[in-house]
Amino acid sequence: MKLVNIHKHVLTLIILLGWNTLHAQDVWTLQQCTDSAKVYNKSLQINRNNVTSGEEREKEAKANLNPKISAVADYKYFLELPHQLMPMNIFNPTVPEGQYKDVQFGVPHTINASAQLTMPLFNPQIKGAIENAKTASELTRLQYRKTEEQVSYDVATLYYNAQLLIHQLEFIDSNLVNTNKLVKNMQLLHEQLLAKGSDVNKVKLQADQLSTQRDNVNNKLVQVLNALKLAMGVDLERNIMVEKDIHFQTAIQYDTKTITDLDLLSTQHKLLNNELKVLNKSSYLPSISLIASYGTSGFGYDKKPNSFLKFYPVGFAGVQLTYPIFNGGITKRKINQKNIEIRNNELQSQLIADKNKMEIENVSRERLIAEKTLTNTESQIIQAQTIYNQTVLQQREGTANLTEVLMADNALREAQQNYLSAAIDYLKADLELKKITGNLIN
């Protein structure tokens, strides 16, 4: 089934499953965002059009095998009738050979009209063009798949970024609650002359910094969501939100499949070999065509009293053979160029295969490390929060000073930031691993 038809069915299925309900939701899942992008993303729409255009080019190449019929007509008025030299012994047998007389033939008015038919019976170039168009159409489909993978990758990246920014906002809000409580405690202690005014100002400054940080993170979230909506192909005015919970699929092993880049190079290799085959055949194989024509020729004379206009039928059918003898060595140079292109294609395939193997090993290690770091930072946040709560309690009881509270607060923030960094590293590595193993899209 053609790609365009497939996506028409996908769109119909989405509508049947409740696309109108989906648009009314505030929270979108990653799968819903990806499905929307597959249907409405402008880059994918352009590539779908390219696939359709490639299919039309394939049909165009096949149409060259069909007979061609054309109508030709012309009218000529001779100001001077054409001359011809005739042997004089035609008119007088006694005249020796080698003597000629110029004679004007024809009439002033000539009219020709005919229908002409040409049909290739054997043409290696047309056959090769059909194979090339078929392979080129396959290339456009692979290019569509590559674009689809990139769009899915971009959507997932933006979606994960939005989720992490939401978590960062939650951390900031939690820290703001703690800091505002601390501000009230310090103000109360200051009123009781148990704390300095500078201590109150230090805590207020920290609260102001958190508020500014929250505004910056919220602005980044809006920008990421706008970029996500653009990738999804939905209106920027639309109010959407991503899921808050991040689903970490740990300890998953992906089967290594042939990546699209290698499929593209393989298809390009096929195309280059087809072109080379056509060049080789065109250098020694003839082209044979069926030709036919049927029409009429009219001759007219406009001088009285012998004016006339008469038409006579003309028709013929035959076979035309064209055989290449020598074209100045152009075909040979083209063959040499094509051989070089084929060799470069093979080297590029080997390079990408080696690079892909290396990337799979490196990214697998990165994901494993990020997974361990993610587990550690989760427990570190719990520990840092416990220490902070204990330090605040000790500060209320007078056994800990403000500096210790601020240090515990900084330790909590650092643990939160480490967790977000580990989450980013893991999600990025997992997404990249899906891409380089050929598992990004189904």
N, C-alpha and C positions, 0 to 999 in steps of 0.2 A: 504494500500500500504506500502511496506517495506521502511525503512528509506533510504536505499542505493538508491533505485529507485527514491524516492522523490528528493534526492539531485542531481541525474543525470538530472532530469527534471528541477531543479532549475538552474543548470549549463547551460543547453540548452537554457533556457529562458533568462539568462543573456547574452549569446552570441547573441541571436536574438535581444535583446534590444540595442545592440551596445557596446559589451564589448571591442572591439578593439578601439572604439572611447573613451571609458572611460579610457583606459590605456594611451591614448595620452594626457589626460588632466593633468594640473598641480594641480588643486584644486579638492579635493575629499570631498564629503559630508560624514556625519557620516553614513548614510544609505549605501552608496557605500562601505565604509570601512568595515562595518559589513557584507555586502553581500560577499565581497571578503574573509573575515575571515571564513565565513561559508563553503566556497568551498575549500580554499587553506590552512587553518590553520592546522599544522601538528598534533596537539593534537586531533582535530576533525576528521582528517583522520584516526588516530589510533583508535578512538572510533567507527567510522563507520566500520572499519575492525572487531572490537570486536563484533559489532552487527551482522555482517555477520557470524562470527565464532559461536556466540550463536545460530543463526538459524540452522547452520550445526549440532551443538550438539543436538538440538531438533530433527532434522531428524535422527540423529544417534540413539537416544533413541527409536524412533518409529520403526527403522529398526530391533530392537531386536525382534519384533513380527513376522518378516518374517522367513520362513523356512531356515535352514542352511544346506548346502550340502557340504560334504567333501569326498575326496578320500584318502583311506588308503591302503598302500601296505607294505609288509615286506617279507624278505627272511631269513631263518634260516638254518644253517648247524649244526647238533648235533654231537659234538665230542663224547658225551656219550648220548645214548638215555635215556629218562626219565624212571624211575622204578615205578612199581605199585605192591602192594601186592594183590594177588588173593587167595581166599579160595581154599585149596587143594581138598575139596570134589567136586569141579566143575569137576576136572579131574578124581577123583576116589571117587565114592559115599561112599565107605566103610571107608574113612578117617573121623574121628570124627570132629565136628565143633571146630573152634578156632585155626586150623592150617592153616598157609598161606605160599605161595610160591612167592618169588620175581620174577617178570616178566618184561622185557623191551618191551615197545610198540613203534611203530612208525617206520619211515624211516629217514635216515640222512638228506634228503633235504625236506624242507617244504616251500611252497610259498603261501601267502595269499594276496588277493587284493579285495577291496570292496568299494562301494559308500554308505555313511551313511547320513541319513537325520534326523534332529531334528527340532521340531517345538513346541513352547510353546502354550499350549491350555489355561492354566490359571496360571498366575504368578503375585502375588501382587507386587513384587519388580519391575518388568518391568513396570507395569502400573504406579506405583508411580514414577519411574524414568522418565517416559514420562511427567508426571505432573510437576515434579521438573525442568526438562529441559525447559519446556514451561515457567514456572515462572522465571527461571534464564535468559531466553532470554528476557523476559519483563524487568528484572533488568538491563540488558546491554543497552536496549533502554532508560531507565530512566537515567542511568549513562551518556549516550550520551547527553541527554537533559540538565543534570546538567553541563556537560562540555561546552555545547553550551551557556548556561547562563553565565558561568564564562568567556568564551571568549568574549561574547558580552559586559559584564561588563568591562573587561580589555580594550577592544577597545574603549569604550565610555570614560573611565577614561583617557586614553592616549590622545584621541582626545580633550577632554576638557582641559587637561593640556597644549596641544600645542596651543589651542586658547587663553588661559590666558597668556601664555608666549608671544604670538604675541602682545596682548594688552599691556603687560608690556614693550615690546620693543617700541611700539608706545608712551607710556608715557615717556620713557627714551629719545627717539628721540625729542619729544616735549620739554622736559626739557633741552636737549642739545642745541636746537635752542635758547631757552630763555637765557641760561647761556652764550652761545657764543655772543649773542647780548650784554649781560651785560658786558662781557669781553671787547668788543670793546668800550662800553661807559666808562668803568673805565679807559681804556688806554687813551682815549681822555681826560678825566678829569685829569689824571695824567700828560699828556703832558701840560695841562693848569694849572698845579700846584694846582688843586682843589681836588686831591685825593692822598693818600699815595701809595707808591709802594707795601706796604704790603696788601693794599686793592685789588690791581690788582692780587697779588699772591693768595689771598684767593679765588677769583672767578675762577682763572685758576685751582687751586687745585680741586675746585668743578667740573669743566668741565672734568678734568682728571679722577676723581672718577666716573663720569657718563659714561665716555667712557669704563672704566674697567668693570663697572656693565653691560654695554651693551654687552661686549664680553662674560661675564659669562652667561648672560641670553640667548644669541644666541647659545652658546655651549650647554646649557641645552635643547634648542629647537631642536637642531640637534639630541641629544641623545633620546629625547622623540619621534621624528619622526622615528628614527631607530627602537625603540621598537614597535611603531605602525606598521611599515612595517613588522616586524617579526610576530606580532600577526595577521596581514592580510594575511601572507603567500606570500608576494611579494618580489622581489629581493631588497636587501639593496642598490644596486646601482641606483635604480629607484628614480627619482626626483618627489616627491609628496609634496603637501601642503594642509593644512586644511582650511576650510572656516574661514574668519576673524570674521564675525558676530556671536555672541553667541545668540542662541534662548532660552530665559528664558520662559519656559512654567509655568507661575505662576498660583496659585489658582486652580490647577488640583487635583481632588480626584480620586484615583485609587481603583477599586474594588478589594477586598481581595479574592485571589484565593488560592487553595491548593498549597503550595510550593513543589518543587521537593524533598526536603529532607524528607518530610512527605510521599510523594508517594513512595519513596524508602523504607522507613521503613514499610509502609503498604504492599508492595510487598514482602519484606523480611519476614514479619509476615506470609504472605500466604505461602511462601516457607517453613518456619519452621513448620507450621501446616501440610503441605503435608508430610514433612519428618517424623513428629511424627505419622501421620496416617499410613505411610508405615511400620514404626517400630512396631506399634501395630498389624497390619495385619500379618506381617511376623512372629510374635511370635505364631500364632495359625492357620494360613491358609496354606494349602499345595500348592505345585507347581505341575502342571500336564503338561506333555509334550508328544507329539507324537514322537516315534522313529521308524526308519526303516533302514534296511541295506540289500544290495544285492551285492554278489560278488562270488569269487571262491577260492577254496583251492587246492593247488597242492602238490602232494607227489612224491618224486623221490628216486630212488635207483640206484647207479652207479657201482655195481659189476656185472661183466659178469659171467654167460650168462643171468642173470635175471634182467638186468638194465631196468628201466622204469621211466616215468614221466607222471602222470595222474592228471587231474584236475576234481574237483567236485563242482557243484554250491552250494552256501550257501545263504540263504535269510530269513529275518524275518521282521515282523512289530509288533508294540505293543505300549502300553501306559506306561509311567513311572510316578510314584507318589512319591514325596518327602515331608515328613511331619516332621516339627521341633518338637523335643521332649524336649531336654534340651541342652543348649549351655553354661552352666556354669554361667548364670546370666548376660551375656554380653548385651543382648538386653534390659534388665531391667535398667541397668546402662545408656545405651544410651538414653532410654526414659526419665529418670530423668534429664539427661543433657539437653535434648531438651526442657523439660518443663521450666527449668531455663532460657534458651536462649529466649524462648517465653515471659517469664515475663520481662526479661531485655529489650526486644524489645518494649513491651508495655510501660514500664517506660520511655524509651528513646523517644518514640513518644509523651508522655505527656509532657516531659521536653522541647522538641523542640517546641511543640505547645504553651506552656506557654511563652517560650523565644521569639517566633515569635510575639506573641501578645504584649509583653512588648516592643520589638524593634519597632514595627509599631507605637505605641504611642509615644515613645521617638523621633524617627526620624521625625515623623510628626511635633512635636514641634520644633525640630531643623530647619526643612525646613521653618516653619512659621517665626521663628525669623530671619533666614538668608534672607528671602524675604523682611522683613521690613528693615533690615540693608542694603540690597542692594539698596532699594529705597532711603534711607537716604544718603548713601555714594555717590550716583549719584549726588544729589543736593549739597553735600558738595564739590565735585570736581569743580562744576560750581562756587560756592562761593569762593573757594580757588583760582581759576584761576582769578576771578574778582579782588580779593584782591591783588594778585600778580601783575596784570597789573597796578592797581592803585598805588601800592607802587613803582613800577619801574618808573612810570610817575612822582610821587612826588620826587623820588630820582633825576631824571633829572632836576627837577625844584628847587632842593636844599632844599625841605621841609622834606625829609626823608633821613636817612643815610643808609650805606651799611648793617649794622646789621639788620635793619628793612626789607630790601630786602631779605636777606638770611633767615630771620625768615619766611617771606611770602613764599619763595621758599620751605622751609622745610615743611610748613603747606600744600602746594600743593602736595608735594610728599607723605606726610602722608595720605592725603585724597585719593590719587591714590592707595596707598598700601591697605588702608582700603577697598576700592572698590574691589580690586582683591581678598582680603581675604574673603569678603562677597560673591563674585561670586563663589569662590572655595567651601565655606561652602554650598551654595545653590545647586550647581550642584552635589556635593557629596551626600548631603541629598536626593535630588530628585532621583538620580540614585540608592541609597541604598533603598529608599522607593519602587521603581519599583521592585527591586530584592526581598525584603522580603514580598511583596504582590503578587508575582507571575506574574508580568506584564513586566518583562525584555525582554522577547521574545514573539512573537505572536504564 
